[in-house]
Amino acid sequence: MAAAGSPGCEPAEEGTRGDGGAAERGPPPTPQDEEWPELEKAEKLARGAALKWASGMFYRPDQLEGLSHYRKREVQRNNSIQSRLKSVIQSYLEGVGTGVKQLHSALDDLRSARETLAEVRLEWDPKAECLIKLEQLREVVSEHVQLSAVVCKLPHVFSLPEAIAETHRLIDGRQLLESHTKLMELECWRDDILRQITRACGGTLSAQDQKLVLTYFAGVQELSEELAQELWDVVVCGTTLVRKDPTLFVSAVRIIEREEKIDSALLEGSSHHRFLPPGRPKAWRQAFFRVTQESIAARFRATQLDIRGHGLARHLAALQNNILDELNIVTHLMVQCCPPHYHIVDECVAMYHKNLVGHLQQILTWELEKSETFAVLNWTLNVYPSEEMMRHPDLYPEMDISTLGPLLSSEVIEQLQRKYVQQVKADMVEWMQKALEVEFNDWFRDEEPELDHEEFYQSTLPVIILQILDENVRVAAMISDSLRQKMVFMAVHEFDSFLSRLRDALVEYGKEHDQDASASKYYVPYLLTTINNCLQLSSSISFLEQDETAALGFGKSLPSLYSALDRTQKKACRLLVDELMIELQPLFLQLPSRHWLSGFQIIDNICGVTEHYCRHFSHARNPAFKFLLSECERMVVIEYIRGFMQKRLQCKNPEERVQAADHMSQEARQLEELFTRLGLPQTEQCGSVILGIQELLRLQDPNLLSLEVSGFTAKYPDISDDHISALLEFRGDVSRDVRNLVLEMMQQNPRSPPVNYQPIFTHILVPAPLLSSCLRSGKCA
């Protein structure tokens, strides 16, 4: 046993397996095996599986001890399987036996039935000739049946005129249910007669017979049409009837439903019997909704008289009230009078919506004015879908008007908005132009401008302009944000154009004043008024703020308006400064001169005129007040320096240079005191340039001028060679070499102005030097 588990036993095991394989191959196949190849294959698989299981189970010698146990268990298992197979096969065999017995019994029954049919045929053949003799009797019976039916219908036929008259009377008395009952009875008589004649004719009714019957019953069809017309009259007045007494309306709906059921029954029966009475189907339910639709459309047509101009807004308001009232009636009253499958609320809402769409389309074909365009836009976008109308809390809570679609398409809304903006633009341009014309005419009045509570000049122009802009923007915002944006874009553009025209008007005003100063006695006050107006406009146009992306696409934005207002304000300031310069020009022509050098105080007159003129600036608001003072001070300084660049005077000795420097120093201090007293801080004044020039004049050693000029040009980088040459010439003691040295130094050290530098010498032109002539003075020359 131990040797069996050693490697030396493996060949023996293989031999054993080989024997098993030979046994598995077995004897050659028999004819039965060839007939059942699946059985042979299954047996081989079973043997192979058993051999594999046994070789794995009894691989070691110690496992052979349980061989008897396994053999016993397998024997019991095979016995159990065989017993179950025998039981199943036995039950199948019993079922096959029962089936065979039933087949024998059926075969016996078939034989018996065949024998019986043969006996019946033998008895039937002699009697076939008798049936031919009974054909005449069948025709007589059929005719008798028809005559019996006619006799039964004769009372109805003879009473037809009386029944029609009675039904007419009921219809005229609006006894709808009773008249409909009579009508159904009359139609039943007619249809029964037609049906029996059709059946008697073999299922096909001749045209002559049909015409005969329909001619006799023509009054019935007229009654049907008369009743239908009465029903439609009731339906047209449905909202009025259900509010006062819904009985008549309910009767009409009941009759319509009766007819619908009759139509359905006849249509279903006609598919089997091939008979459909004339005038069917009536389709009165469809006619009910068609009449309702037409009645709503008729009410719209009746309200289209005299609705132009302001009448359109009243018309739309009336539409709102009428539609809301009628939908309230439909929602709370009519819905109780109609079957649920009518969906009467949804149908009526859809009808009103459809007619409104058509009505608005017709209105849009007119040449709408501005107020009419606004009324249509506001009613379409705000009133109709709001709680004031279709979303009113008293209406059907489940109503969803979004499923109906918009009254006007987005393209039409866009066109209307653009049209409205263009209409407003035309009015805005006209109003602004009229306001500007009135303002321009006021500038020539013999009255001083009005003063507000702070003693600042003012006019009505900014109030009018702001009111024009603000009202139109607010009105546009009532309709939609998109329209507000379009209106803001247009307002910004037109306001910019207005400011351009205002600047042109200021230029024209200045020209008129130059030509005839007496025509504009209050020239300065009205210019100050314009400056204050610009400041007021600049502080009040924040409502024109717009989306930056949209503003870029439009081309104008709020910063551009502030810039335009600033340009207009500076234009008026420029005119004021020019007016002061004109008054001071005769005085500046005396600077410098021998008369001035001898001690004549021209600066006193300059300060007096300037102070008197600048006193008007107190009526200007800040920051324009300081800006005006700064510009006037700069103008005075520039004009003062300009005189020294004109080469009117040349110092002859050091005493004159010192004397001129003393005068300039004193006059610079006087100007500084004057403008400080007027309200301009010293840090914002530019009079220090005069002190710098007097330092150049006071310098005794000309050889040090290059150093002095270097410091001066560093402080005032806009000074040019011509300016320095004029100052050196004014000194009168600078040689050509020193001058060339100074100018060469300036060229070698060019300086660029700082960022916030306010130029002074840029505004001062130096006259060109006179060309020397080779001819002597005289007439010939």
matplotlib code that plots the C-alpha trace (Angstrom):
import matplotlib.pyplot as plt

x = [0.0, 2.8, 4.6, 1.4, 1.9, 5.6, 6.8, 7.6, 3.9, 3.0, 3.5, 1.2, -1.4, -1.0, -1.4, -4.6, -5.8, -4.9, -7.0, -9.8, -9.5, -9.7, -12.7, -14.1, -13.7, -15.8, -17.1, -17.7, -20.9, -24.1, -26.9, -28.9, -25.9, -25.7, -29.4, -29.0, -25.6, -26.6, -27.1, -23.6, -22.1, -23.9, -22.8, -19.1, -19.3, -20.8, -18.1, -15.4, -16.8, -17.1, -13.6, -12.3, -14.2, -13.0, -9.3, -9.5, -11.4, -9.2, -5.8, -4.3, -4.3, -5.9, -9.0, -9.8, -11.2, -14.4, -14.9, -17.7, -19.5, -19.4, -20.5, -23.5, -24.5, -24.2, -26.3, -29.1, -28.9, -29.1, -32.1, -33.9, -33.3, -34.5, -37.7, -38.5, -37.8, -40.1, -42.8, -42.5, -42.5, -45.5, -47.5, -46.6, -47.7, -51.1, -51.6, -50.9, -53.4, -56.1, -55.4, -55.7, -59.0, -60.3, -59.2, -61.2, -64.3, -64.0, -63.7, -66.9, -68.7, -67.6, -68.9, -72.2, -72.5, -71.7, -74.4, -77.0, -76.1, -76.5, -80.0, -81.0, -79.9, -81.9, -85.0, -84.3, -83.8, -87.4, -88.7, -86.5, -89.1, -91.6, -89.5, -89.7, -93.5, -93.2, -91.3, -94.5, -95.8, -92.6, -93.1, -96.7, -95.6, -92.9, -95.4, -97.8, -95.1, -94.4, -98.1, -98.4, -95.6, -97.2, -100.5, -98.7, -97.0, -100.1, -101.2, -97.8, -97.8, -101.2, -100.4, -97.1, -98.3, -99.9, -96.7, -94.6, -96.8, -96.7, -92.9, -92.8, -94.8, -92.5, -89.4, -90.9, -91.7, -88.1, -89.3, -86.1, -86.2, -89.9, -89.3, -86.3, -88.3, -90.9, -88.1, -86.5, -89.9, -90.4, -86.9, -87.5, -90.7, -88.9, -85.8, -87.9, -89.8, -86.5, -84.9, -87.8, -88.0, -84.2, -84.5, -87.4, -85.4, -82.6, -80.4, -80.3, -82.8, -83.6, -83.2, -86.9, -88.1, -85.7, -86.8, -90.5, -90.0, -87.7, -90.1, -92.9, -90.7, -89.1, -90.7, -88.7, -85.4, -86.6, -87.5, -84.0, -82.4, -84.7, -84.0, -80.2, -80.5, -82.3, -79.6, -76.9, -78.7, -78.7, -75.0, -74.1, -75.8, -74.3, -72.4, -75.4, -77.8, -75.6, -75.3, -79.0, -80.8, -78.7, -81.8, -82.0, -78.2, -78.2, -81.1, -79.2, -76.1, -78.3, -79.8, -76.4, -75.2, -78.3, -77.6, -73.9, -75.0, -77.4, -74.7, -72.3, -74.9, -75.9, -72.3, -71.5, -74.7, -74.2, -70.9, -72.9, -76.3, -75.1, -77.9, -77.3, -80.3, -80.1, -78.7, -76.5, -74.1, -75.2, -72.0, -73.7, -70.9, -68.4, -70.9, -71.2, -67.5, -67.6, -70.5, -68.8, -65.6, -67.6, -69.5, -66.2, -64.8, -68.0, -67.6, -64.0, -65.2, -67.9, -65.3, -63.1, -64.9, -63.1, -60.2, -57.4, -55.1, -56.0, -59.0, -56.7, -55.7, -59.3, -60.2, -57.5, -58.6, -62.2, -61.0, -59.2, -62.3, -64.7, -62.5, -61.8, -65.6, -66.5, -63.7, -64.9, -68.4, -67.0, -64.8, -67.4, -70.7, -70.5, -68.2, -71.0, -73.4, -71.1, -69.9, -66.3, -65.0, -65.9, -63.0, -65.0, -62.5, -59.5, -61.4, -62.7, -59.3, -57.8, -60.6, -60.0, -56.3, -56.6, -59.0, -56.7, -53.8, -55.7, -57.1, -53.6, -52.2, -54.9, -54.1, -50.4, -51.3, -52.2, -49.7, -49.5, -48.6, -46.2, -49.0, -50.6, -47.3, -46.8, -50.3, -49.9, -46.5, -47.6, -50.8, -49.2, -46.1, -47.4, -51.2, -52.3, -50.0, -50.3, -52.6, -54.7, -55.9, -55.0, -53.4, -56.1, -56.6, -60.4, -59.8, -59.3, -56.2, -54.9, -54.9, -51.5, -51.4, -47.8, -49.1, -51.1, -48.0, -47.3, -49.8, -47.0, -43.9, -40.5, -39.7, -42.8, -42.1, -38.6, -39.9, -42.5, -39.8, -37.5, -40.4, -41.4, -37.8, -37.7, -41.0, -39.7, -36.4, -38.2, -40.2, -37.1, -35.1, -37.9, -38.4, -34.6, -34.3, -37.2, -35.7, -32.3, -33.9, -35.8, -32.5, -30.6, -33.2, -33.1, -29.4, -30.2, -32.7, -32.3, -32.7, -30.2, -30.6, -32.5, -30.7, -31.4, -31.5, -27.7, -27.3, -26.1, -27.3, -29.8, -32.3, -35.0, -33.0, -31.5, -34.9, -36.5, -33.8, -33.7, -37.5, -37.5, -34.8, -36.1, -39.7, -39.0, -36.6, -39.1, -41.9, -39.8, -38.8, -42.5, -42.7, -39.5, -35.8, -34.8, -36.9, -35.3, -31.9, -32.8, -34.3, -31.2, -29.0, -31.0, -31.2, -27.5, -26.9, -29.4, -28.2, -24.7, -26.0, -27.9, -24.6, -22.9, -25.7, -25.3, -21.6, -22.4, -24.9, -22.3, -19.9, -22.7, -23.5, -19.8, -19.8, -23.0, -21.5, -18.3, -20.3, -22.6, -22.0, -25.1, -27.3, -26.1, -25.9, -25.7, -23.2, -21.1, -24.1, -25.6, -22.3, -22.1, -25.7, -24.7, -21.8, -24.1, -26.5, -23.8, -22.9, -26.5, -26.9, -23.6, -24.8, -28.3, -27.8, -26.8, -30.2, -28.7, -26.3, -26.2, -24.7, -21.0, -21.2, -24.4, -22.9, -19.8, -22.1, -24.0, -21.0, -22.1, -21.8, -22.3, -18.5, -18.8, -21.6, -19.6, -16.8, -19.3, -20.6, -17.1, -16.3, -19.4, -18.6, -15.0, -16.3, -18.3, -15.3, -13.1, -15.6, -15.5, -11.7, -11.6, -13.9, -11.6, -8.6, -10.3, -10.8, -7.2, -5.6, -5.1, -3.4, -1.1, 0.0, 1.7, 3.9, 6.8, 7.5, 9.6, 6.5, 6.1, 9.8, 9.6, 7.1, 3.7, 1.5, -0.2, -0.7, -3.2, -5.5, -5.1, -5.9, -8.9, -10.4, -9.7, -11.2, -14.3, -14.7, -14.1, -16.6, -19.3, -17.7, -19.2, -22.5, -20.9, -20.9, -17.8, -15.7, -16.4, -15.7, -12.2, -11.6, -12.6, -10.3, -7.5, -8.0, -8.2, -5.1, -3.2, -4.4, -3.3, 0.1, 0.5, -0.5, 1.9, 4.8, 3.8, 4.6, 8.2, 8.5, 7.4, 10.8, 9.2, 11.8, 15.5, 17.3, 20.2, 22.1, 22.0, 19.9, 17.1, 17.4, 17.1, 14.3, 12.4, 13.0, 11.6, 8.5, 8.0, 8.4, 6.0, 3.4, 3.7, 2.9, 0.0, -1.5, -1.0, -2.8, -5.6, -6.4, -5.9, -8.4, -10.8, -10.6, -7.9, -5.3, -1.7, -0.8, -3.0, -1.5, 1.2, 2.4, 5.7, 6.9, 7.1, 9.4, 11.5, 11.8, 12.7, 15.5, 16.9, 16.8, 18.2, 21.3, 24.3, 26.9, 25.8, 28.3, 26.1, 23.0, 23.5, 23.2, 20.1, 18.5, 19.1, 17.2, 14.4, 14.0, 13.9, 10.9, 9.2, 10.2, 7.9, 10.0, 11.7, 14.9, 13.0, 11.6, 15.1, 16.5, 13.7, 14.5, 18.2, 17.6, 15.4, 18.4, 20.4, 23.8, 24.2, 26.8, 26.4, 28.8, 26.9, 23.6, 24.9, 26.3, 23.0, 21.1, 23.5, 23.1, 19.3, 19.7, 22.0, 19.7, 16.1, 13.4, 10.0, 7.1, 5.8, 2.5, 0.2, 2.2, 0.2, 2.0, 2.6, 5.1, 3.4, 0.6, 3.2, 4.4, 7.7, 7.7, 10.2, 13.3, 13.3, 15.4, 18.3, 18.3, 21.3, 19.7, 19.7, 16.5, 14.9, 12.2, 14.0, 14.5]
y = [0.0, 2.4, 1.6, 2.5, 6.2, 6.3, 7.5, 3.9, 3.1, 5.8, 3.5, 0.9, 3.6, 4.8, 1.2, 1.0, 4.2, 2.9, -0.2, 2.1, 4.0, 0.7, -0.2, 3.2, 2.7, -0.5, -2.8, -1.6, 0.4, -1.6, -0.6, 0.7, 3.0, 4.3, 5.1, 7.0, 8.8, 11.1, 8.2, 6.8, 10.2, 10.6, 7.2, 8.0, 11.3, 9.6, 6.9, 9.4, 11.6, 8.5, 7.4, 10.9, 11.0, 7.5, 8.3, 11.5, 9.9, 6.8, 8.2, 7.3, 3.8, 4.9, 6.1, 2.5, 1.7, 3.7, 1.9, -0.3, 2.7, 4.5, 1.4, 1.0, 4.6, 4.6, 1.4, 3.0, 6.1, 4.0, 2.1, 5.4, 6.8, 3.6, 3.5, 7.1, 6.4, 3.4, 5.5, 8.3, 5.8, 4.0, 7.3, 8.1, 4.7, 5.0, 8.4, 7.0, 4.2, 6.7, 8.7, 5.7, 4.8, 8.3, 8.2, 4.9, 6.5, 9.6, 7.4, 5.5, 8.8, 10.0, 6.8, 7.2, 10.9, 9.9, 7.3, 9.7, 12.4, 9.8, 8.9, 12.6, 13.1, 10.1, 11.7, 15.3, 14.7, 13.8, 17.0, 19.6, 20.3, 21.4, 24.4, 25.9, 25.9, 27.9, 30.8, 32.6, 32.2, 33.9, 36.9, 37.3, 37.1, 39.8, 42.1, 41.5, 42.5, 45.7, 46.6, 45.9, 48.3, 50.9, 50.5, 51.0, 54.2, 55.7, 57.5, 59.1, 60.1, 61.7, 63.5, 64.9, 68.4, 68.8, 67.6, 70.0, 72.9, 72.0, 71.8, 75.2, 76.6, 75.1, 76.5, 80.0, 79.8, 78.8, 75.5, 73.9, 70.5, 69.9, 71.0, 68.8, 65.8, 66.4, 66.8, 63.5, 61.8, 63.2, 62.3, 58.8, 58.4, 59.5, 57.4, 54.3, 54.7, 55.2, 52.2, 49.9, 51.0, 50.4, 47.0, 46.1, 47.2, 44.8, 47.3, 50.0, 52.9, 54.3, 58.1, 58.4, 56.8, 58.8, 62.0, 61.2, 60.5, 63.5, 65.8, 64.7, 65.1, 68.4, 70.2, 68.0, 69.2, 72.8, 72.3, 70.9, 74.0, 76.3, 74.6, 74.8, 78.5, 79.0, 77.1, 79.2, 82.4, 81.0, 80.1, 83.6, 85.1, 82.4, 84.7, 86.9, 83.9, 82.0, 85.1, 85.8, 82.5, 79.5, 77.3, 78.1, 77.7, 74.4, 73.2, 74.1, 72.1, 69.1, 69.1, 69.3, 66.4, 64.4, 65.0, 64.0, 60.7, 60.1, 60.9, 58.4, 55.7, 56.1, 56.3, 53.1, 51.4, 52.6, 50.7, 47.4, 48.1, 50.5, 53.0, 56.6, 59.0, 62.2, 65.2, 63.0, 63.6, 67.0, 67.7, 70.3, 70.1, 71.4, 74.0, 75.1, 76.0, 77.5, 79.8, 80.7, 81.6, 83.7, 85.5, 86.5, 87.7, 89.7, 91.4, 92.4, 93.8, 95.8, 97.6, 98.9, 102.2, 105.5, 104.0, 106.1, 108.3, 108.3, 106.2, 103.2, 103.2, 103.5, 100.7, 98.4, 99.2, 98.4, 95.1, 94.3, 94.8, 93.0, 90.0, 89.7, 89.9, 87.3, 84.9, 85.3, 84.3, 81.3, 80.3, 80.4, 80.0, 78.6, 75.8, 74.4, 74.4, 72.4, 68.8, 68.4, 67.1, 70.5, 72.1, 75.2, 77.5, 76.4, 76.7, 80.2, 81.4, 80.1, 81.8, 85.1, 84.8, 83.9, 86.9, 89.2, 88.2, 88.9, 92.2, 93.4, 92.4, 94.6, 97.5, 97.2, 97.8, 101.4, 104.2, 104.3, 107.5, 107.5, 107.2, 104.4, 102.5, 102.8, 101.7, 98.5, 97.7, 98.3, 96.3, 93.4, 93.0, 94.2, 94.3, 91.1, 88.6, 90.4, 89.8, 92.6, 90.4, 86.8, 86.0, 87.5, 85.6, 85.3, 83.3, 79.6, 78.8, 76.1, 78.4, 78.5, 81.2, 80.4, 77.5, 79.9, 81.7, 85.4, 87.9, 89.4, 87.6, 88.7, 90.1, 92.3, 93.4, 94.4, 96.4, 98.1, 99.1, 100.5, 102.4, 103.8, 104.9, 106.7, 108.4, 109.5, 110.6, 112.9, 114.5, 114.8, 116.5, 119.0, 119.7, 120.1, 122.4, 124.6, 124.7, 125.8, 128.4, 129.9, 129.8, 131.5, 134.2, 134.8, 135.5, 138.8, 140.0, 143.2, 141.4, 139.6, 135.8, 134.4, 133.7, 130.6, 130.5, 130.3, 133.3, 131.3, 132.1, 129.6, 129.0, 126.6, 124.8, 122.0, 121.3, 121.0, 118.8, 116.5, 116.3, 115.3, 112.6, 111.3, 111.0, 109.2, 106.8, 106.1, 105.5, 103.1, 101.3, 100.7, 98.5, 96.5, 96.6, 96.1, 99.2, 101.2, 100.3, 101.4, 104.6, 105.3, 104.7, 107.1, 109.7, 109.6, 110.2, 113.0, 114.6, 114.6, 116.2, 118.8, 119.7, 120.1, 122.5, 124.3, 124.8, 126.1, 128.5, 129.8, 130.4, 132.3, 134.2, 135.3, 136.5, 138.5, 140.1, 140.9, 142.6, 144.5, 144.4, 146.5, 143.6, 141.4, 143.6, 140.6, 138.6, 137.5, 136.5, 134.4, 132.6, 131.9, 130.7, 128.2, 127.0, 126.4, 124.6, 122.3, 121.5, 120.8, 118.5, 116.7, 116.0, 114.8, 112.4, 109.3, 107.8, 107.4, 104.8, 101.8, 98.4, 98.8, 96.0, 97.5, 101.0, 99.8, 98.5, 101.7, 104.0, 106.5, 106.1, 108.2, 109.1, 110.5, 112.7, 114.0, 114.8, 116.6, 118.6, 119.4, 120.7, 122.8, 124.2, 125.0, 126.6, 129.1, 129.6, 130.3, 133.0, 134.6, 134.6, 136.0, 138.8, 139.7, 139.5, 142.0, 144.4, 144.1, 144.2, 148.0, 147.8, 144.9, 146.8, 149.3, 146.5, 146.9, 150.5, 153.5, 154.9, 151.6, 151.5, 155.1, 153.9, 154.2, 151.6, 149.9, 146.8, 148.7, 149.2, 145.6, 144.4, 146.7, 145.6, 141.9, 142.2, 143.9, 141.3, 138.3, 139.4, 138.0, 134.6, 134.4, 133.5, 130.4, 127.1, 125.1, 123.7, 126.1, 129.1, 128.0, 127.0, 130.4, 132.1, 129.8, 130.4, 134.2, 134.2, 132.1, 134.4, 137.5, 136.0, 134.8, 138.2, 139.9, 137.7, 138.1, 141.8, 141.1, 138.8, 141.5, 143.3, 146.7, 147.6, 147.0, 147.8, 150.2, 149.7, 147.6, 150.2, 149.7, 146.0, 146.1, 148.6, 146.3, 143.3, 145.2, 146.2, 142.6, 141.3, 143.8, 143.2, 139.4, 139.9, 142.2, 139.6, 136.9, 138.9, 139.8, 136.2, 134.9, 137.5, 136.4, 132.8, 131.1, 129.3, 130.2, 126.6, 126.8, 130.0, 130.3, 133.9, 132.4, 132.4, 136.2, 136.0, 133.5, 135.9, 138.8, 136.7, 136.3, 140.1, 140.8, 138.7, 141.0, 138.7, 137.6, 134.7, 133.0, 133.2, 129.6, 128.3, 130.4, 129.6, 125.9, 126.1, 128.1, 125.6, 122.8, 124.4, 125.5, 122.9, 124.4, 127.5, 127.7, 129.2, 132.1, 132.9, 132.8, 134.9, 137.5, 137.7, 138.0, 140.7, 142.5, 142.5, 144.4, 143.3, 139.8, 139.3, 137.0, 134.4, 134.2, 133.9, 131.2, 129.4, 129.6, 128.4, 125.6, 124.4, 124.3, 122.3, 119.8, 119.4, 119.1, 118.6, 117.0, 118.4, 116.3, 114.6, 117.2, 120.2, 123.3, 125.0, 128.7, 129.6, 127.3, 130.0, 132.8, 133.5, 135.4, 137.7, 136.7, 138.9, 141.6, 140.7, 143.1, 145.0, 145.8, 149.0, 152.2, 153.7, 156.0, 156.3, 154.1, 151.5]
z = [0.0, 0.8, -2.5, -4.3, -3.4, -4.4, -7.8, -8.8, -8.8, -11.4, -14.5, -13.0, -12.4, -16.0, -17.1, -15.1, -16.6, -20.0, -19.3, -18.2, -21.4, -23.4, -21.4, -22.1, -25.8, -25.4, -28.2, -31.7, -32.3, -32.9, -35.4, -32.4, -31.4, -35.0, -34.8, -31.5, -31.7, -28.9, -26.5, -27.3, -26.8, -23.5, -22.3, -23.1, -21.3, -18.3, -18.2, -18.6, -15.8, -13.5, -14.2, -13.5, -10.3, -9.2, -10.0, -8.0, -5.1, -4.7, -5.7, -2.3, -0.8, 2.5, 0.5, -0.7, 2.8, 2.0, -1.3, 0.0, 1.4, -1.9, -3.8, -1.5, -1.8, -5.6, -5.8, -3.8, -5.9, -9.2, -7.8, -6.9, -10.4, -12.1, -10.0, -10.9, -14.6, -14.5, -12.9, -15.5, -18.4, -16.9, -16.7, -20.3, -21.5, -19.7, -21.4, -24.8, -24.2, -23.2, -26.4, -28.6, -27.0, -27.7, -31.3, -31.8, -30.2, -32.5, -35.5, -34.6, -34.1, -37.6, -39.2, -37.5, -38.6, -42.2, -42.2, -40.8, -43.4, -46.1, -44.8, -44.7, -48.3, -49.4, -47.7, -49.0, -52.7, -53.5, -51.7, -53.4, -56.1, -53.4, -52.4, -55.9, -55.6, -52.2, -53.9, -54.8, -51.3, -50.0, -52.2, -51.0, -47.4, -48.0, -49.7, -46.8, -44.3, -46.2, -46.4, -42.7, -41.9, -44.1, -42.4, -39.0, -40.3, -41.9, -38.7, -38.4, -42.1, -41.9, -38.7, -40.0, -40.9, -37.5, -35.7, -37.8, -36.9, -33.2, -33.3, -35.0, -32.1, -29.5, -31.2, -31.5, -27.8, -27.1, -25.5, -26.8, -25.0, -26.0, -29.6, -29.9, -28.6, -31.3, -33.9, -32.9, -33.2, -36.7, -37.8, -36.4, -38.5, -41.6, -41.0, -40.2, -43.5, -45.4, -43.7, -44.5, -48.1, -48.4, -46.9, -49.2, -52.2, -51.3, -49.5, -52.2, -52.3, -55.6, -56.1, -57.1, -53.9, -51.7, -53.4, -52.8, -49.1, -48.5, -50.3, -48.1, -45.0, -46.2, -43.2, -40.8, -42.3, -42.0, -38.4, -37.8, -39.3, -37.5, -34.1, -34.9, -35.6, -32.3, -30.5, -32.1, -31.0, -27.5, -27.7, -29.0, -25.9, -23.7, -21.3, -20.8, -20.3, -17.8, -15.7, -15.5, -16.1, -17.4, -18.1, -21.8, -22.3, -20.4, -22.6, -25.7, -24.5, -23.6, -27.1, -28.7, -26.6, -27.6, -31.2, -30.7, -29.3, -32.1, -34.6, -33.0, -32.9, -36.5, -37.7, -35.9, -37.2, -40.8, -40.9, -40.3, -42.0, -44.7, -44.0, -42.8, -42.6, -44.6, -42.8, -40.6, -38.9, -37.8, -35.8, -33.6, -31.0, -33.6, -34.7, -31.0, -30.8, -34.3, -33.4, -30.1, -32.1, -34.6, -31.8, -30.1, -33.5, -34.1, -30.8, -31.7, -35.1, -33.4, -31.3, -34.1, -34.7, -33.7, -31.9, -33.4, -31.3, -27.6, -28.5, -29.0, -25.4, -24.3, -26.7, -25.3, -21.7, -22.7, -24.3, -21.0, -18.9, -21.3, -21.8, -18.1, -17.3, -19.9, -18.8, -15.3, -16.4, -18.3, -15.4, -12.7, -14.4, -17.9, -16.9, -14.7, -17.7, -20.0, -19.8, -18.6, -22.0, -23.5, -21.7, -22.1, -20.2, -22.2, -25.5, -24.7, -23.6, -26.8, -28.9, -27.2, -27.6, -31.3, -32.0, -30.1, -32.2, -35.4, -33.9, -33.0, -36.4, -38.0, -35.7, -36.7, -40.3, -39.4, -39.3, -35.6, -33.7, -30.8, -28.1, -30.1, -30.4, -26.7, -25.9, -28.1, -26.6, -23.0, -23.4, -25.2, -22.9, -19.5, -19.3, -21.1, -19.2, -15.9, -12.9, -14.2, -17.0, -17.9, -14.6, -12.6, -9.4, -10.0, -13.2, -13.6, -11.3, -13.6, -16.7, -18.3, -21.0, -21.8, -23.9, -26.1, -27.4, -27.5, -28.9, -31.1, -32.2, -30.9, -34.4, -34.4, -30.8, -31.9, -34.8, -32.7, -30.1, -32.8, -34.3, -30.9, -30.2, -33.6, -32.9, -29.5, -31.1, -33.5, -30.7, -28.5, -31.2, -31.7, -28.0, -27.4, -30.4, -29.2, -25.7, -27.2, -29.3, -26.3, -24.3, -27.1, -27.4, -23.6, -23.9, -25.6, -23.1, -21.2, -18.0, -15.8, -15.4, -12.5, -9.2, -7.1, -3.3, -3.3, -5.5, -8.5, -12.0, -13.4, -16.3, -17.1, -19.8, -17.7, -16.1, -19.5, -20.9, -17.9, -17.9, -21.6, -21.1, -17.8, -18.7, -21.9, -20.2, -17.4, -19.8, -21.8, -18.6, -17.9, -21.0, -20.8, -20.0, -23.6, -24.6, -21.8, -23.1, -26.6, -25.2, -23.2, -26.2, -28.3, -25.4, -24.9, -28.6, -28.9, -25.7, -27.2, -30.4, -28.3, -26.5, -29.8, -31.0, -27.6, -28.2, -31.7, -30.2, -27.7, -30.6, -32.4, -29.2, -29.0, -32.6, -32.1, -29.0, -30.8, -33.6, -31.3, -27.6, -26.9, -28.1, -25.3, -22.2, -19.9, -21.9, -18.9, -16.6, -19.4, -20.0, -16.3, -16.5, -19.2, -17.1, -14.1, -16.4, -17.6, -14.0, -13.1, -16.1, -15.3, -11.8, -12.9, -15.8, -13.9, -14.9, -18.4, -17.0, -19.3, -19.6, -20.8, -23.4, -24.9, -24.7, -26.7, -29.4, -29.5, -29.7, -27.0, -23.2, -20.1, -19.8, -23.3, -22.1, -19.2, -21.6, -23.9, -21.0, -19.9, -23.4, -23.4, -20.0, -21.1, -24.2, -22.2, -19.9, -22.9, -24.0, -20.6, -20.5, -24.0, -23.0, -20.1, -22.3, -24.7, -21.9, -20.7, -24.1, -24.2, -20.8, -21.8, -24.9, -22.5, -21.0, -21.0, -21.8, -20.7, -19.1, -17.2, -16.3, -15.0, -12.3, -13.9, -12.2, -15.1, -13.0, -10.7, -13.7, -14.7, -11.2, -11.0, -14.3, -13.5, -10.0, -11.2, -14.0, -11.8, -9.2, -11.5, -11.1, -7.6, -9.3, -10.8, -9.0, -8.0, -9.6, -12.4, -10.1, -9.4, -13.0, -14.2, -11.7, -12.7, -16.4, -15.8, -13.7, -16.3, -19.1, -17.2, -16.5, -20.1, -21.5, -19.0, -20.2, -23.8, -23.6, -22.6, -25.7, -28.1, -27.9, -27.2, -24.6, -24.0, -20.8, -21.3, -18.0, -14.9, -13.1, -15.6, -15.3, -11.6, -11.8, -14.3, -12.0, -9.0, -11.0, -12.1, -8.5, -7.1, -9.9, -9.4, -5.7, -6.6, -9.0, -6.4, -3.7, -6.1, -7.1, -3.6, -2.4, -5.2, -4.0, -5.9, -3.7, -4.1, -4.9, -8.0, -9.3, -12.0, -11.2, -9.9, -13.6, -13.4, -10.4, -12.3, -15.2, -12.9, -11.5, -15.0, -15.3, -11.9, -12.5, -12.7, -14.2, -17.7, -17.6, -15.0, -17.3, -18.5, -15.0, -14.3, -17.6, -16.9, -13.6, -15.2, -18.1, -15.6, -13.9, -17.2, -19.8, -22.5, -22.9, -26.2, -27.6, -29.0, -25.6, -24.0, -26.8, -26.3, -22.6, -23.1, -25.6, -23.1, -20.7, -23.2, -21.9, -23.3, -25.9, -28.9, -27.4, -24.1, -26.0, -28.2, -25.2, -23.4, -26.5, -27.1, -23.5, -24.0, -27.2, -25.5, -22.5, -23.9, -21.3, -21.6, -19.6, -16.6, -16.8, -15.2, -16.3, -17.4, -20.3, -20.3, -22.9, -25.5, -25.8, -26.2, -29.7, -30.2, -33.3, -36.0, -36.2, -39.0, -42.0, -42.5, -45.8, -47.9, -49.1, -47.2, -46.0, -48.5, -51.1, -53.5, -50.9]

ax = plt.figure().add_subplot(projection="3d")
ax.plot(x, y, z, "-o")
ax.set_aspect("equal")
plt.show()
